[in-house]
Amino acid sequence: MKQLSLLAIVVFFLGACSAPNKPLKEATFTNRDLKVDSEIMTPEVLWSFGRVGSVAVSPDGKTVAFTISYTKIEENKTYSDIYTMPAEGGDYTQITFTKGGEFDVSWRPDGAKIAFLSAASGDVQLWEMNPDGSQKQQVTKVKGGIEGYKYSPGMDKIAFAKSVKLDKTVQDLYPDLKYADARIEDDLMYRHWDHWVDPTYSHIFYIGYANGSTVGQATDIMEGERYHSPLKPFGGMEQVSFTPDGKSIAYTCKKKTGMEAAFSTNSDIYLYDIQTANTQNLTEGMMGYDIAPKYSPDGQYLAWESMARDGYEADQNRLFMMNLATGEKKDYTADFDQNVHGLTWTADSKHIYFTSEDKGSNEIFRFNLADNSITQVTEGIHNYNSVALAANGLIATQTSMKHPTEIIRVDAQSGEGTNISKVNEPLLAQLKMGDVEKRWIKTTDNKDMLVWVIYPPNFDKNKKYPALLYCGGGPQSMVSQFWSLRWNFQMMAANDYIIVAPNRRGLPGFGQEWNEQISGDYGGQNMKDYFSAIDAVSKEPFVDEDRLGAVGASYGGFSVYWLAGHHNKRFKAFISHCGIFNFEQMYSTTEEMFFVDWDYKGNYWDTDNKTAMRSYANSPHKFVKNWDTPMLVIHGAKDFRIPYTQGMGAFNVAKMRGIPARFLYFPEENHWVLSCHNGILWQREFFRWLDTYLK
């Protein structure tokens, strides 16, 4: 149930705005100069923020290229363009003004060109242009388009991802039945996340490159293999890396199919030798996720992100390295009780920067190869989501509960951050945001739990407010300083609700023991943590204990269903988005079987498995006799992680029991709600339901 990011999602959300004093071209759209009527945020204002997309620092570290998107609400469409600005800060310059938009921006290794993906020619292809936006040139002309790209260090090759058809369709089997509309499946993993699995596989290719053009024929380094690289559904070209000498390509792949793939997280790092066409498994015998290989610039080490246990998607994400001279592999985070994400080598190969969850925020850390030490660089109430090197420090992206993504220049020594993009300052300056408070609350087993409390704008301590318990998803996803177009705490606060958002058991950032406690204990301690959080905050004189609601998505949606059968009349309204209602049905119909098999600790027919039986005994559908509270159920038809029949089951039962209930169903949405008009509808129905029962 982890919520990560697909290329298709990136394409959708990238868009455009005009830089200051830059004449707006007809093909693009911006609402940077939007004037709002009220200081209180609305769903329409939420969808009007500029959204920073891909960010790339030039090889000399002096210039940042990035995308910004803006949504034209009346068209239900997002526009994207590319901008540049000095890494030291200053005005940014819009360098593309296109209707179709660009994404996946990078710099050519020599810094002479900015590269990007665009569908301007019909299919998605690699393009280049000068740093001022002039002389656009299409580089690849791959039939069917490409899904990602990467230059070799010497700029004589390009690696790219492309889908290759290897399996037969119904029409291939029965050419005379050209109007047949059916699928024939013989194994598991026939659908994934939000799509039915095609007869195609994403493969890595390489092709020669010179002076802005490809040279010769492309070579499929996975020819004939029925596996994906990058990994589906969310992997990108961060999972592919040329060796510093450009003679080999390291790539991430889970070389399993069918039921074996459905139950396993065992991906490996493979090394393809371009001269010999031989492939070597560099992480053979390492059983969990091994992803995102990154070579040190001096060619002495290969670093990657690694999990130890097969089938456990929320295992500790470790920094592993291989000494390329000796072949020795070592975990360099054995004493670091946190995760690592987004490894970035320094130019001298002496340090690696990465981000990590840390007690309710995402921070930047630095690993020192000389003494194997790890130093925390930043600290604050924010999320750093990526980090790159610049000429004088670091360039990072940052969000918080008070602002969307911005580009931040970070002093590598002091950790001080400066917003250099300021994309959303004009709109934020017109809005009143609620205060965000960090509290530590005792749990039933006497542990300290971090709970975020978000207050309404213009909060008056002498008033009494309704309050919402936010139940986090994942389940192992930290309740951090994120910004969302749906689960936006400022949007909730703007509607005069106090938000209680606990980092209950089963979340990273508080040590692996805290993170792992939830597996095999659904309905256990983490549910008590929810009660501890809402009970503590509801005692405040400004909270109306008779107007409490509980809301959540994914695991949070399951939490709402479970709370509905156990809350002892604490709550007056519930909202469950894409939640698990029936564990047996979930186990039998989800796609990545490793998730439910690990977290439930087994299947529902193994009655001798006591831990699994305890899990299934806590399925929310077994407690519907206790339901007595109004329930809004939301689900997307293309959610294959938690099929929409889970939501239907909960809604139907509520209605049959005579409980006020509503079903908000999106035929074209998945686990998330991605389109603008659907997103605004989501917000309107969310508050229409809560206001009915809590105000």
C-alpha positions as CSV (number, residue, x, y, z in Angstrom):
1,M,0.0,0.0,0.0
2,K,3.0,2.3,-0.1
3,Q,2.4,5.4,-2.1
4,L,5.2,6.2,-4.3
5,S,5.4,7.7,-8.0
6,L,5.0,6.5,-11.5
7,L,6.4,8.1,-14.7
8,A,2.8,8.5,-15.9
9,I,2.0,10.4,-12.7
10,V,5.0,12.6,-13.1
11,V,4.0,13.4,-16.7
12,F,0.5,14.3,-15.5
13,F,1.6,16.7,-12.8
14,L,4.3,18.6,-14.6
15,G,3.2,22.0,-16.0
16,A,4.1,25.6,-16.5
17,C,3.9,29.2,-15.2
18,S,5.5,32.4,-16.4
19,A,8.6,33.7,-14.8
20,P,8.5,37.3,-13.5
21,N,8.5,39.8,-16.4
22,K,8.4,37.0,-19.0
23,P,5.7,37.5,-21.7
24,L,3.3,34.6,-21.7
25,K,3.1,32.5,-24.8
26,E,-0.2,31.4,-26.1
27,A,0.6,27.7,-25.9
28,T,1.2,27.6,-22.2
29,F,-0.7,28.5,-19.0
30,T,0.1,30.1,-15.7
31,N,-1.8,31.4,-12.7
32,R,1.2,32.7,-10.8
33,D,-0.6,36.1,-10.7
34,L,-3.8,34.6,-9.3
35,K,-5.6,36.9,-6.9
36,V,-7.8,35.1,-4.4
37,D,-11.0,36.5,-2.7
38,S,-10.3,35.1,0.8
39,E,-7.3,34.3,3.0
40,I,-8.9,30.9,3.7
41,M,-7.8,28.1,1.3
42,T,-10.4,26.3,-0.9
43,P,-10.1,23.2,-3.1
44,E,-9.8,25.5,-6.2
45,V,-6.9,27.4,-4.6
46,L,-5.2,24.2,-3.6
47,W,-5.2,23.1,-7.2
48,S,-3.8,26.5,-8.2
49,F,-0.4,26.2,-6.6
50,G,2.6,25.8,-8.9
51,R,4.1,22.3,-8.6
52,V,7.9,21.9,-8.9
53,G,8.7,18.7,-10.9
54,S,12.1,17.3,-11.9
55,V,15.1,19.3,-10.7
56,A,18.6,19.0,-12.2
57,V,21.8,20.9,-11.4
58,S,24.3,21.6,-14.2
59,P,27.6,19.7,-14.2
60,D,29.4,22.9,-13.1
61,G,27.0,23.3,-10.2
62,K,26.0,26.8,-11.1
63,T,22.6,26.5,-12.7
64,V,19.4,24.6,-11.9
65,A,17.0,23.4,-14.5
66,F,13.5,22.4,-13.4
67,T,9.9,22.1,-14.3
68,I,6.8,23.8,-12.9
69,S,3.3,22.8,-13.5
70,Y,0.0,24.7,-13.3
71,T,-3.5,23.3,-13.7
72,K,-6.0,25.1,-15.8
73,I,-9.0,24.1,-13.7
74,E,-11.7,24.8,-16.3
75,E,-9.9,22.6,-18.8
76,N,-9.1,19.9,-16.2
77,K,-5.6,20.0,-17.7
78,T,-2.1,20.6,-16.4
79,Y,0.6,22.5,-18.4
80,S,4.3,22.1,-18.0
81,D,7.5,24.0,-19.0
82,I,11.2,24.1,-18.2
83,Y,12.9,26.9,-16.2
84,T,16.4,27.7,-15.2
85,M,17.9,29.8,-12.4
86,P,21.2,30.3,-10.7
87,A,22.0,27.8,-8.0
88,E,22.9,30.7,-5.7
89,G,19.3,32.0,-6.2
90,G,17.7,34.8,-8.1
91,D,15.0,35.2,-10.7
92,Y,14.2,32.1,-12.8
93,T,13.7,32.2,-16.5
94,Q,11.1,30.2,-18.5
95,I,12.8,28.6,-21.5
96,T,10.0,26.5,-23.0
97,F,6.4,27.6,-23.8
98,T,4.8,24.4,-25.2
99,K,1.3,23.1,-25.2
100,G,2.3,19.4,-24.7
101,G,4.8,20.0,-21.9
102,E,8.2,18.6,-21.0
103,F,9.4,16.4,-18.2
104,D,12.3,14.3,-16.8
105,V,14.8,17.2,-17.2
106,S,18.6,16.7,-16.9
107,W,21.8,18.1,-18.2
108,R,24.1,16.5,-20.8
109,P,27.3,15.5,-19.1
110,D,29.3,18.4,-20.7
111,G,26.7,20.9,-19.6
112,A,26.2,22.3,-23.1
113,K,22.6,21.0,-23.5
114,I,19.6,20.5,-21.3
115,A,17.9,17.2,-22.0
116,F,14.2,16.3,-21.5
117,L,11.4,14.0,-22.6
118,S,8.6,15.3,-24.7
119,A,5.8,13.8,-26.8
120,A,6.0,16.7,-29.3
121,S,6.7,14.4,-32.2
122,G,3.8,12.0,-31.2
123,D,5.7,9.5,-29.0
124,V,7.7,10.3,-25.9
125,Q,11.3,10.9,-27.1
126,L,14.5,12.4,-25.8
127,W,15.1,16.0,-26.9
128,E,17.9,18.5,-26.3
129,M,18.2,22.3,-26.3
130,N,20.6,25.0,-25.4
131,P,20.5,26.2,-21.8
132,D,18.6,29.3,-23.0
133,G,15.9,27.2,-24.6
134,S,17.0,27.7,-28.2
135,Q,17.7,25.1,-30.9
136,K,15.5,22.3,-29.7
137,Q,16.4,19.0,-31.3
138,Q,14.9,15.5,-31.2
139,V,17.6,13.0,-30.2
140,T,15.8,9.6,-30.3
141,K,13.3,8.3,-32.8
142,V,12.4,5.1,-31.2
143,K,9.2,3.4,-32.4
144,G,6.6,3.5,-29.7
145,G,8.6,6.0,-27.7
146,I,10.9,5.7,-24.6
147,E,10.2,5.7,-20.9
148,G,13.4,7.2,-19.5
149,Y,17.0,7.9,-20.5
150,K,20.6,8.3,-19.2
151,Y,23.8,9.5,-20.9
152,S,27.0,7.6,-20.5
153,P,29.8,9.6,-18.7
154,G,31.8,10.0,-21.9
155,M,28.7,11.0,-23.9
156,D,29.2,8.3,-26.5
157,K,26.1,6.3,-25.6
158,I,22.6,6.7,-24.3
159,A,20.7,4.2,-22.3
160,F,16.9,4.2,-22.4
161,A,13.9,2.2,-21.3
162,K,11.4,0.9,-23.8
163,S,8.6,-1.6,-23.7
164,V,9.1,-4.8,-25.7
165,K,6.3,-7.1,-26.6
166,L,7.1,-10.8,-25.7
167,D,3.7,-12.3,-24.8
168,K,0.7,-13.2,-27.0
169,T,-2.7,-11.5,-26.9
170,V,-6.0,-13.2,-27.6
171,Q,-5.8,-11.9,-31.1
172,D,-2.3,-13.4,-31.5
173,L,-3.7,-16.8,-30.5
174,Y,-7.0,-16.5,-32.5
175,P,-6.5,-14.1,-35.4
176,D,-10.0,-14.7,-36.7
177,L,-11.5,-13.4,-33.5
178,K,-10.6,-9.8,-34.1
179,Y,-13.5,-8.5,-32.0
180,A,-12.9,-10.7,-29.0
181,D,-12.4,-8.6,-25.9
182,A,-10.9,-10.9,-23.2
183,R,-7.8,-11.9,-21.3
184,I,-6.5,-15.4,-20.7
185,E,-4.4,-15.7,-17.5
186,D,-2.4,-18.7,-16.3
187,D,-0.5,-17.2,-13.4
188,L,-0.5,-14.4,-10.8
189,M,0.6,-10.8,-11.3
190,Y,-1.8,-10.3,-14.2
191,R,-2.5,-6.8,-13.0
192,H,-0.4,-4.3,-11.1
193,W,-1.3,-1.2,-9.1
194,D,-3.7,0.4,-11.7
195,H,-3.3,-1.5,-14.9
196,W,-3.8,-5.0,-16.4
197,V,-0.4,-6.3,-17.2
198,D,0.3,-5.9,-20.9
199,P,2.2,-8.5,-23.0
200,T,5.1,-6.0,-23.0
201,Y,8.1,-5.7,-20.7
202,S,10.2,-2.6,-19.9
203,H,13.7,-3.3,-21.1
204,I,17.0,-1.3,-21.0
205,F,18.6,-0.4,-24.3
206,Y,21.7,1.4,-25.3
207,I,22.6,3.2,-28.5
208,G,25.5,5.3,-29.8
209,Y,25.4,9.0,-29.5
210,A,27.3,11.9,-31.0
211,N,26.6,15.6,-31.5
212,G,22.9,15.5,-30.6
213,S,22.0,12.4,-32.6
214,T,21.9,8.7,-32.0
215,V,24.3,6.5,-33.9
216,G,23.7,3.0,-35.1
217,Q,21.1,0.5,-33.9
218,A,19.9,0.2,-30.3
219,T,20.8,-3.0,-28.4
220,D,18.4,-4.6,-25.9
221,I,20.5,-5.6,-22.9
222,M,17.7,-7.9,-21.7
223,E,16.7,-9.4,-25.0
224,G,14.0,-12.1,-24.7
225,E,13.7,-11.7,-20.9
226,R,10.2,-11.5,-19.4
227,Y,11.2,-9.1,-16.7
228,H,11.0,-5.4,-16.1
229,S,13.7,-2.8,-15.6
230,P,13.2,-0.3,-14.2
231,L,11.0,-2.1,-11.6
232,K,7.2,-1.7,-12.0
233,P,5.2,0.3,-11.2
234,F,7.2,3.2,-9.8
235,G,10.9,2.7,-10.8
236,G,12.7,5.2,-12.9
237,M,16.1,5.7,-14.4
238,E,17.6,6.1,-11.0
239,Q,17.7,2.3,-11.1
240,V,20.1,2.3,-14.1
241,S,23.7,3.5,-14.1
242,F,26.7,3.5,-16.5
243,T,30.0,2.5,-15.0
244,P,32.4,5.6,-14.9
245,D,34.3,4.3,-17.9
246,G,31.0,3.8,-19.8
247,K,31.8,0.2,-20.7
248,S,29.1,-1.5,-18.6
249,I,25.5,-0.7,-17.4
250,A,24.3,-1.6,-14.0
251,Y,20.5,-2.0,-13.7
252,T,17.9,-3.1,-11.2
253,C,15.6,-6.0,-12.0
254,K,13.5,-8.6,-10.3
255,K,14.0,-11.6,-12.5
256,K,10.9,-13.5,-11.4
257,T,7.5,-14.0,-13.0
258,G,4.0,-15.0,-12.1
259,M,3.3,-16.3,-8.6
260,E,7.0,-16.2,-7.7
261,A,7.1,-12.5,-8.5
262,A,3.9,-11.8,-6.6
263,F,5.3,-13.2,-3.4
264,S,8.9,-11.8,-3.7
265,T,10.6,-8.5,-3.3
266,N,14.0,-10.0,-4.3
267,S,15.3,-7.6,-6.9
268,D,19.0,-7.5,-7.8
269,I,21.6,-5.3,-9.3
270,Y,22.8,-6.7,-12.6
271,L,25.9,-5.6,-14.6
272,Y,25.8,-5.8,-18.4
273,D,29.2,-5.7,-20.2
274,I,28.7,-3.8,-23.4
275,Q,31.7,-5.4,-25.2
276,T,31.0,-9.0,-24.3
277,A,27.2,-8.8,-23.8
278,N,27.6,-10.8,-20.6
279,T,25.4,-10.1,-17.6
280,Q,26.5,-10.6,-14.0
281,N,24.3,-10.6,-10.9
282,L,26.2,-8.3,-8.4
283,T,23.8,-9.0,-5.5
284,E,23.2,-12.7,-5.8
285,G,22.2,-14.2,-2.5
286,M,20.9,-10.8,-1.2
287,M,17.2,-11.6,-0.8
288,G,15.3,-8.3,-0.4
289,Y,15.0,-5.2,-2.6
290,D,18.4,-4.1,-4.1
291,I,17.9,-1.0,-6.1
292,A,19.3,2.3,-7.5
293,P,23.1,1.5,-8.2
294,K,25.4,4.6,-7.9
295,Y,29.0,4.4,-8.9
296,S,31.6,6.6,-7.1
297,P,33.1,9.1,-9.6
298,D,36.5,7.5,-9.1
299,G,35.2,4.1,-10.1
300,Q,36.3,2.4,-6.9
301,Y,32.9,1.7,-5.3
302,L,29.3,0.8,-6.2
303,A,26.7,2.0,-3.7
304,W,23.0,1.0,-3.7
305,E,19.9,0.8,-1.5
306,S,19.3,-2.6,0.0
307,M,16.7,-4.4,2.1
308,A,17.7,-7.7,3.8
309,R,14.5,-9.8,3.8
310,D,12.6,-11.2,0.9
311,G,8.9,-10.3,0.9
312,Y,9.1,-7.4,3.3
313,E,8.6,-4.2,1.4
314,A,9.1,-2.0,4.5
315,D,12.4,-3.5,5.7
316,Q,15.2,-1.1,6.6
317,N,16.5,0.5,3.5
318,R,20.3,0.2,4.0
319,L,23.4,1.8,2.4
320,F,25.3,-1.0,0.8
321,M,28.6,-0.7,-1.0
322,M,30.8,-3.0,-3.1
323,N,34.5,-2.5,-3.3
324,L,35.0,-3.0,-7.0
325,A,38.6,-4.0,-6.7
326,T,38.0,-6.7,-4.1
327,G,34.3,-7.5,-4.6
328,E,33.7,-7.1,-0.9
329,K,30.1,-6.0,-0.1
330,K,29.2,-4.2,3.2
331,D,26.3,-2.7,5.0
332,Y,27.5,0.8,6.0
333,T,24.3,1.6,8.0
334,A,24.4,-1.4,10.4
335,D,24.5,1.1,13.3
336,F,22.1,3.6,11.7
337,D,18.5,2.7,12.8
338,Q,16.9,4.6,9.9
339,N,16.4,4.3,6.1
340,V,18.4,5.8,3.3
341,H,17.0,7.2,0.1
342,G,18.4,8.9,-3.0
343,L,22.2,8.3,-2.7
344,T,24.3,11.2,-4.1
345,W,28.1,10.9,-4.3
346,T,30.3,13.9,-3.9
347,A,32.7,14.6,-6.8
348,D,35.7,13.5,-4.8
349,S,34.1,10.2,-3.9
350,K,34.6,10.8,-0.2
351,H,31.0,11.3,0.9
352,I,27.4,10.3,0.0
353,Y,24.4,12.5,0.7
354,F,21.0,10.9,1.2
355,T,17.6,11.6,2.8
356,S,16.1,9.7,5.7
357,E,12.9,9.7,7.8
358,D,13.7,11.2,11.2
359,K,11.0,11.6,13.9
360,G,8.3,13.1,11.8
361,S,10.4,14.9,9.1
362,N,12.7,13.9,6.2
363,E,16.2,15.2,6.7
364,I,19.5,15.3,4.7
365,F,22.4,13.1,6.0
366,R,26.0,12.7,5.0
367,F,28.0,9.5,5.0
368,N,31.8,9.8,5.3
369,L,33.7,7.0,3.6
370,A,36.9,7.7,5.5
371,D,35.5,6.7,8.9
372,N,32.1,5.2,8.0
373,S,30.3,7.9,10.0
374,I,26.9,9.4,9.3
375,T,26.2,13.0,10.1
376,Q,22.8,14.7,10.1
377,V,23.0,17.9,8.0
378,T,19.5,19.4,8.4
379,E,16.9,19.6,11.1
380,G,13.5,21.2,11.2
381,I,9.8,20.9,10.6
382,H,9.9,20.1,6.9
383,N,10.6,17.2,4.4
384,Y,13.6,17.2,2.3
385,N,12.7,14.8,-0.6
386,S,15.8,15.0,-2.8
387,V,19.4,16.3,-2.6
388,A,21.9,17.1,-5.3
389,L,25.4,18.8,-5.4
390,A,25.8,22.4,-6.3
391,A,28.9,24.6,-6.7
392,N,28.6,26.0,-3.2
393,G,26.5,23.6,-1.2
394,L,23.5,21.5,-1.9
395,I,20.3,21.8,-4.0
396,A,17.3,20.1,-2.4
397,T,13.5,19.9,-2.7
398,Q,11.5,20.6,0.3
399,T,7.8,20.5,1.4
400,S,6.0,21.1,4.7
401,M,2.4,21.1,5.9
402,K,2.5,24.8,5.1
403,H,3.9,24.9,1.6
404,P,4.2,22.7,-1.6
405,T,7.5,21.7,-3.0
406,E,10.2,24.4,-3.4
407,I,13.8,24.3,-4.4
408,I,16.1,25.0,-1.4
409,R,19.8,25.8,-1.4
410,V,21.3,24.1,1.7
411,D,24.6,25.0,3.4
412,A,26.3,21.6,3.6
413,Q,28.0,22.5,6.9
414,S,25.4,24.4,8.9
415,G,22.3,22.7,7.3
416,E,20.7,26.1,6.8
417,G,18.2,26.1,3.9
418,T,17.2,29.0,1.7
419,N,14.2,28.9,-0.6
420,I,15.6,30.0,-4.0
421,S,12.6,29.1,-6.3
422,K,9.8,30.9,-4.4
423,V,7.3,29.5,-6.9
424,N,4.4,29.8,-4.5
425,E,5.2,32.9,-2.5
426,P,2.7,35.1,-4.4
427,L,-0.2,32.8,-3.6
428,L,1.0,31.9,-0.1
429,A,1.3,35.6,0.8
430,Q,-2.5,35.9,0.3
431,L,-3.4,32.9,2.5
432,K,-3.6,32.4,6.2
433,M,-2.2,29.0,7.2
434,G,-2.9,27.2,10.4
435,D,-0.2,26.6,13.0
436,V,1.5,23.2,13.1
437,E,2.4,21.8,16.5
438,K,4.7,18.9,17.4
439,R,3.5,17.0,20.5
440,W,4.8,13.9,22.3
441,I,2.0,11.8,23.8
442,K,2.3,8.7,26.0
443,T,0.9,5.5,24.6
444,T,-0.9,2.7,26.5
445,D,2.4,0.9,26.8
446,N,4.2,4.0,28.1
447,K,6.0,4.9,24.9
448,D,6.5,8.4,23.5
449,M,4.6,9.0,20.3
450,L,4.9,12.1,18.1
451,V,1.6,13.6,17.1
452,W,1.1,16.5,14.8
453,V,-1.7,18.9,15.8
454,I,-2.8,21.3,13.1
455,Y,-4.9,24.3,14.1
456,P,-7.4,26.3,12.0
457,P,-6.4,29.7,10.6
458,N,-7.5,32.4,12.9
459,F,-7.6,29.8,15.7
460,D,-9.4,31.1,18.9
461,K,-8.5,29.2,22.0
462,N,-11.8,30.3,23.6
463,K,-13.9,28.5,20.9
464,K,-14.6,24.8,20.7
465,Y,-13.7,23.1,17.4
466,P,-14.5,19.7,15.9
467,A,-11.5,17.5,15.5
468,L,-10.3,14.9,13.0
469,L,-8.1,11.9,13.7
470,Y,-6.0,11.3,10.7
471,C,-5.1,7.7,10.2
472,G,-2.0,7.3,8.1
473,G,-1.5,4.9,5.2
474,G,1.3,2.8,4.0
475,P,1.0,1.2,6.5
476,Q,4.7,1.9,7.0
477,S,4.7,5.5,5.8
478,M,5.7,8.2,8.3
479,V,3.2,10.9,9.0
480,S,5.7,13.6,8.0
481,Q,5.7,17.2,6.7
482,F,4.0,16.3,3.4
483,W,1.8,18.4,1.1
484,S,-1.0,16.7,-0.7
485,L,-3.8,17.6,-3.1
486,R,-6.2,15.4,-1.1
487,W,-4.9,14.7,2.4
488,N,-3.9,18.3,2.9
489,F,-4.0,19.2,6.6
490,Q,-4.2,22.9,5.8
491,M,-7.2,22.3,3.6
492,M,-8.8,20.5,6.5
493,A,-7.9,23.2,9.0
494,A,-9.2,25.9,6.6
495,N,-12.6,24.2,7.1
496,D,-12.3,24.9,10.9
497,Y,-11.2,21.5,12.0
498,I,-8.4,20.7,14.4
499,I,-6.3,17.8,12.9
500,V,-4.7,15.1,15.1
501,A,-2.1,13.2,13.1
502,P,-0.3,10.5,15.1
503,N,2.9,8.7,14.1
504,R,1.4,5.4,15.5
505,R,3.2,2.1,15.7
506,G,4.3,0.8,12.3
507,L,6.0,3.9,10.8
508,P,9.7,4.6,9.9
509,G,11.7,7.4,11.4
510,F,11.5,6.2,15.0
511,G,13.7,3.1,14.7
512,Q,13.1,-0.3,13.1
513,E,11.4,-1.8,16.1
514,W,8.7,0.9,16.1
515,N,8.3,0.4,12.3
516,E,8.1,-3.4,12.4
517,Q,5.7,-3.8,15.4
518,I,2.6,-3.5,13.2
519,S,3.3,-6.6,11.0
520,G,1.1,-9.4,12.4
521,D,-0.6,-7.0,14.7
522,Y,-3.3,-5.3,12.6
523,G,-6.0,-4.2,15.0
524,G,-3.5,-4.3,17.9
525,Q,-1.1,-1.7,19.5
526,N,-1.3,0.8,16.6
527,M,-5.1,1.1,17.1
528,K,-4.5,1.8,20.8
529,D,-2.0,4.5,19.6
530,Y,-4.8,6.1,17.6
531,F,-7.0,6.2,20.7
532,S,-4.2,7.6,22.8
533,A,-3.7,10.5,20.4
534,I,-7.3,11.5,20.0
535,D,-8.1,11.0,23.7
536,A,-5.2,13.2,24.7
537,V,-5.9,16.1,22.3
538,S,-9.7,16.0,22.8
539,K,-9.2,16.9,26.5
540,E,-8.1,20.3,25.4
541,P,-10.7,23.0,26.3
542,F,-10.8,24.1,22.6
543,V,-11.8,20.7,21.3
544,D,-15.5,19.6,21.3
545,E,-15.4,15.9,22.4
546,D,-18.9,15.4,21.0
547,R,-17.7,16.4,17.4
548,L,-14.9,14.0,16.6
549,G,-14.3,12.4,13.2
550,A,-11.8,9.8,11.9
551,V,-10.5,9.8,8.3
552,G,-7.8,7.9,6.4
553,A,-6.7,6.2,3.2
554,S,-5.3,2.8,2.4
555,Y,-4.1,1.4,5.7
556,G,-5.7,4.5,7.1
557,G,-8.9,3.5,5.4
558,F,-8.7,0.0,7.0
559,S,-8.1,1.8,10.3
560,V,-11.3,3.8,9.9
561,Y,-13.3,0.6,9.3
562,W,-11.7,-1.1,12.3
563,L,-12.3,1.9,14.5
564,A,-16.0,1.9,13.4
565,G,-16.4,-1.4,15.2
566,H,-14.4,-0.5,18.4
567,H,-14.5,3.2,19.1
568,N,-17.1,3.2,21.9
569,K,-19.0,6.1,20.5
570,R,-15.9,8.4,20.4
571,F,-16.5,9.5,16.8
572,K,-19.5,11.0,15.1
573,A,-18.3,10.6,11.5
574,F,-16.0,8.4,9.4
575,I,-14.4,8.7,6.0
576,S,-12.5,5.7,4.5
577,H,-10.7,6.1,1.2
578,C,-9.5,2.9,-0.5
579,G,-9.5,1.0,2.8
580,I,-9.3,-2.8,3.5
581,F,-12.7,-4.1,4.7
582,N,-12.4,-7.8,4.4
583,F,-8.9,-9.4,5.0
584,E,-9.8,-12.7,3.4
585,Q,-11.0,-11.0,0.2
586,M,-8.0,-8.7,0.3
587,Y,-5.5,-11.6,0.5
588,S,-7.3,-13.3,-2.4
589,T,-7.6,-10.3,-4.8
590,T,-4.6,-7.9,-4.3
591,E,-1.7,-8.1,-6.8
592,E,1.6,-7.9,-4.8
593,M,1.0,-10.9,-2.6
594,F,4.2,-10.3,-0.6
595,F,2.6,-7.3,1.1
596,V,-0.4,-9.1,2.6
597,D,1.5,-12.3,3.2
598,W,4.1,-10.6,5.2
599,D,1.9,-8.2,7.2
600,Y,-0.9,-10.8,7.9
601,K,1.9,-13.4,8.5
602,G,0.3,-15.9,6.2
603,N,-2.9,-16.9,4.5
604,Y,-6.4,-17.4,5.9
605,W,-6.7,-21.2,5.3
606,D,-3.6,-22.1,7.4
607,T,-5.6,-22.4,10.6
608,D,-2.5,-23.7,12.5
609,N,-0.8,-20.3,12.0
610,K,-1.8,-18.5,15.2
611,T,-0.3,-15.1,14.2
612,A,-2.1,-15.2,10.9
613,M,-5.4,-16.2,12.5
614,R,-5.0,-13.3,14.9
615,S,-4.7,-11.0,11.9
616,Y,-7.8,-12.3,10.2
617,A,-9.7,-12.2,13.4
618,N,-9.2,-8.4,13.3
619,S,-10.7,-8.0,9.9
620,P,-13.1,-5.0,10.1
621,H,-16.0,-6.9,8.4
622,K,-16.1,-9.2,11.5
623,F,-17.1,-6.2,13.7
624,V,-19.9,-4.6,11.6
625,K,-22.4,-5.6,14.2
626,N,-20.9,-2.8,16.3
627,W,-21.1,-0.1,13.6
628,D,-23.3,2.8,14.5
629,T,-21.6,5.9,13.0
630,P,-22.1,7.7,9.6
631,M,-19.6,6.5,7.0
632,L,-18.4,8.0,3.7
633,V,-16.6,5.4,1.6
634,I,-14.4,6.5,-1.3
635,H,-12.8,4.2,-3.9
636,G,-11.3,4.2,-7.4
637,A,-12.1,1.4,-9.9
638,K,-8.5,1.2,-11.0
639,D,-7.2,0.6,-7.5
640,F,-5.8,-3.0,-7.9
641,R,-3.8,-2.8,-4.7
642,I,-7.0,-2.6,-2.7
643,P,-9.8,-3.6,-5.1
644,Y,-12.9,-1.3,-5.1
645,T,-15.1,-4.2,-4.0
646,Q,-13.6,-3.6,-0.6
647,G,-15.3,-0.2,-0.5
648,M,-18.5,-1.6,-1.9
649,G,-18.6,-4.2,0.8
650,A,-18.3,-1.6,3.5
651,F,-20.8,0.8,2.0
652,N,-23.3,-2.0,1.4
653,V,-23.1,-3.3,4.9
654,A,-23.5,0.2,6.4
655,K,-26.7,0.7,4.4
656,M,-28.0,-2.7,5.3
657,R,-27.5,-1.9,8.9
658,G,-29.4,1.4,8.6
659,I,-26.3,3.5,9.1
660,P,-26.1,6.8,7.1
661,A,-23.5,6.1,4.4
662,R,-22.4,7.4,1.0
663,F,-20.2,5.8,-1.7
664,L,-18.0,8.1,-3.8
665,Y,-16.8,6.1,-6.7
666,F,-14.3,7.1,-9.4
667,P,-14.3,4.9,-12.5
668,E,-11.0,6.3,-13.9
669,E,-9.0,6.8,-10.7
670,N,-6.7,4.4,-8.9
671,H,-5.4,4.3,-5.3
672,W,-5.1,8.1,-5.6
673,V,-7.3,10.7,-7.2
674,L,-5.1,12.4,-9.9
675,S,-7.3,14.5,-12.2
676,C,-8.2,18.1,-11.2
677,H,-12.0,17.9,-11.4
678,N,-12.1,14.6,-9.6
679,G,-9.8,16.0,-7.0
680,I,-11.9,19.1,-6.4
681,L,-15.0,16.8,-6.2
682,W,-13.2,14.7,-3.6
683,Q,-12.6,17.7,-1.4
684,R,-16.1,19.0,-1.7
685,E,-17.7,15.7,-0.8
686,F,-15.1,15.2,2.0
687,F,-16.2,18.4,3.8
688,R,-19.9,18.1,2.8
689,W,-19.9,14.8,4.7
690,L,-17.9,16.0,7.7
691,D,-19.9,19.3,8.0
692,T,-23.2,17.4,8.0
693,Y,-22.3,15.3,11.1
694,L,-19.7,17.4,12.9
695,K,-21.0,20.9,12.5
